[in-house]
């Protein structure tokens, strides 16, 4: 999935916090509960009020509801896929940000650690502080300008790793320039 450069090793993989996936999935929960309530009342009442024909009405309604539940399952799978495939990878040479846009579309950006100018963390609210998630902003000297990764877990640890690797990259760059002069 990711082509690493020669002698490049992955130091950190950071994803969004699980809280964001759970909140999206909880939005689907009322639809699932309503579906099961309709199935229960259709079965228990004999489906006289719901049927198109007295004989096959219950089976048709149950088929529609299970099709609806399958549709909700697919939506939940897409949400999980988007959550799992959004990842920030820090290597000893660069930072790679992979953002899943749709089920079959993703955007990959990378920047070398010597191009990093500033790394900042934004944590908003009590819940974000308690669960340790926030936004990570990486200012660059390159053409991209700024990387913003929202809702990342342990943003302070990720920031610290990026700054340590940036310092190592800058030391290596300074050493190479001195030796060449």
C-alpha positions as CSV (number, residue, x, y, z in Angstrom):
1,X,0.0,0.0,0.0
2,X,2.8,2.4,0.9
3,X,6.1,2.4,-1.0
4,X,8.9,3.1,1.5
5,X,12.1,4.7,0.5
6,X,15.4,2.8,0.8
7,X,16.4,2.3,4.5
8,X,13.1,3.9,5.7
9,X,11.3,2.5,8.7
10,X,7.8,3.2,10.1
11,X,8.0,4.7,13.6
12,X,4.3,5.5,14.2
13,X,0.9,4.9,12.8
14,X,-1.8,7.2,14.2
15,X,-5.5,7.0,13.5
16,X,-8.5,8.9,14.5
17,X,-9.8,8.2,18.0
18,X,-12.4,5.4,18.3
19,X,-14.9,7.9,19.8
20,X,-15.5,9.3,16.3
21,X,-16.4,5.9,14.9
22,X,-18.7,5.1,17.8
23,X,-20.6,8.4,17.5
24,X,-21.2,7.8,13.8
25,X,-22.3,4.2,14.4
26,X,-24.7,5.3,17.2
27,X,-26.4,7.5,14.6
28,X,-27.5,4.3,12.9
29,X,-28.8,2.7,16.1
30,X,-32.3,4.3,16.1
31,X,-32.8,3.1,12.6
32,X,-31.9,-0.5,13.6
33,X,-34.1,-0.4,16.7
34,X,-37.1,0.9,14.7
35,X,-36.6,-1.8,12.2
36,X,-36.7,-4.5,14.9
37,X,-39.7,-2.9,16.5
38,X,-41.6,-3.0,13.2
39,X,-40.6,-6.6,12.6
40,X,-41.8,-7.6,16.1
41,X,-45.1,-5.8,15.8
42,X,-45.6,-7.2,12.2
43,X,-45.1,-10.7,13.4
44,X,-47.2,-10.4,16.6
45,X,-50.2,-8.6,15.1
46,X,-50.6,-10.9,12.1
47,X,-49.8,-7.9,9.8
48,X,-53.4,-7.1,9.0
49,X,-52.7,-3.4,8.9
50,X,-49.4,-3.7,7.0
51,X,-50.2,-6.3,4.4
52,X,-50.8,-5.7,0.7
53,X,-52.4,-9.1,0.5
54,X,-53.6,-10.9,3.6
55,X,-51.5,-14.0,2.7
56,X,-48.1,-12.7,1.8
57,X,-48.0,-9.3,3.5
58,X,-46.0,-10.3,6.5
59,X,-43.3,-12.1,4.5
60,X,-43.0,-9.1,2.1
61,X,-42.7,-6.6,5.0
62,X,-40.1,-8.8,6.8
63,X,-38.1,-9.0,3.5
64,X,-38.2,-5.2,3.1
65,X,-37.1,-4.7,6.7
66,X,-34.2,-7.2,6.4
67,X,-33.2,-5.5,3.1
68,X,-33.2,-2.2,5.0
69,X,-31.0,-3.8,7.8
70,X,-28.6,-5.1,5.2
71,X,-28.4,-1.5,3.8
72,X,-27.6,-0.2,7.3
73,X,-25.0,-2.9,7.7
74,X,-23.3,-1.7,4.4
75,X,-23.3,1.9,5.6
76,X,-21.7,0.8,8.9
77,X,-19.1,-1.1,7.0
78,X,-18.3,2.0,4.9
79,X,-18.0,4.1,8.1
80,X,-15.6,1.5,9.6
81,X,-13.5,1.3,6.4
82,X,-13.2,5.1,6.3
83,X,-12.2,5.2,9.9
84,X,-9.7,2.4,9.7
85,X,-8.0,3.4,6.4
86,X,-7.5,7.1,7.5
87,X,-4.0,7.0,8.9
88,X,-1.0,9.2,9.6
89,X,2.3,7.4,9.2
90,X,5.5,8.8,10.6
91,X,8.7,7.3,9.3
92,X,12.3,8.3,10.0
93,X,12.4,10.2,6.6
94,X,8.9,11.6,6.1
95,X,5.2,12.0,7.2
96,X,2.6,10.2,5.1
97,X,-1.1,11.2,5.4
98,X,-3.6,8.7,3.9
99,X,-7.2,9.9,3.8
100,X,-9.9,7.6,2.6
101,X,-12.4,9.8,0.7
102,X,-14.9,7.2,-0.4
103,X,-15.0,3.4,-0.6
104,X,-12.8,3.3,-3.6
105,X,-11.1,6.7,-3.4
106,X,-8.2,7.8,-1.2
107,X,-5.8,10.7,-1.1
108,X,-2.2,10.2,-0.1
109,X,0.1,13.1,0.7
110,X,3.6,13.0,2.1
111,X,6.3,15.5,3.2
112,X,9.9,15.1,4.2
113,X,10.7,15.8,7.8
114,X,13.2,18.5,6.9
115,X,10.3,20.5,5.4
116,X,8.4,20.7,8.7
117,X,8.3,24.2,10.2
118,X,5.8,23.8,13.1
119,X,3.7,21.2,14.7
120,X,0.8,22.2,16.9
121,X,-2.0,20.4,18.8
122,X,-5.5,21.6,19.4
123,X,-7.6,19.8,22.1
124,X,-11.2,21.2,22.5
125,X,-13.3,20.4,25.5
126,X,-13.4,18.1,28.5
127,X,-14.2,15.0,26.6
128,X,-11.3,15.4,24.2
129,X,-9.0,16.1,27.1
130,X,-10.3,13.1,29.1
131,X,-10.2,10.7,26.1
132,X,-6.9,12.2,24.7
133,X,-7.8,13.2,21.2
134,X,-7.4,16.4,19.2
135,X,-6.4,18.0,16.0
136,X,-2.8,17.9,14.8
137,X,-1.5,20.7,12.5
138,X,1.7,20.4,10.7
139,X,3.1,23.6,9.0
140,X,5.4,22.9,6.1
141,X,7.8,24.7,3.9
142,X,6.6,22.7,0.9
143,X,3.9,23.1,-1.7
144,X,1.2,21.6,0.5
145,X,1.5,24.3,3.2
146,X,-0.4,22.7,6.1
147,X,-1.5,19.2,7.1
148,X,-4.5,19.0,9.4
149,X,-5.4,15.7,10.9
150,X,-8.6,15.9,12.9
151,X,-9.6,13.8,15.9
152,X,-6.3,11.9,16.1
153,X,-5.7,9.9,19.3
154,X,-2.7,10.9,21.5
155,X,-1.9,14.0,19.5
156,X,0.8,15.1,22.0
157,X,2.8,11.9,21.6
158,X,2.4,12.1,17.8
159,X,3.7,15.7,17.9
160,X,6.6,14.7,20.1
161,X,7.6,11.9,17.7
162,X,7.4,14.2,14.7
163,X,9.5,16.9,16.4
164,X,12.1,14.3,17.4
165,X,12.4,13.0,13.9
166,X,12.4,16.5,12.5
167,X,15.4,17.4,14.7
168,X,17.2,14.2,13.6
169,X,16.5,15.0,9.9
170,X,17.8,18.6,10.4
171,X,20.9,17.4,12.2
172,X,21.6,14.9,9.4
173,X,21.1,17.7,6.8
174,X,23.4,20.0,8.6
175,X,26.1,17.3,8.9
176,X,25.9,16.6,5.2
177,X,26.2,20.2,4.3
178,X,29.2,20.7,6.5
179,X,31.0,17.6,5.1
180,X,30.3,18.8,1.5
181,X,31.8,22.3,2.1
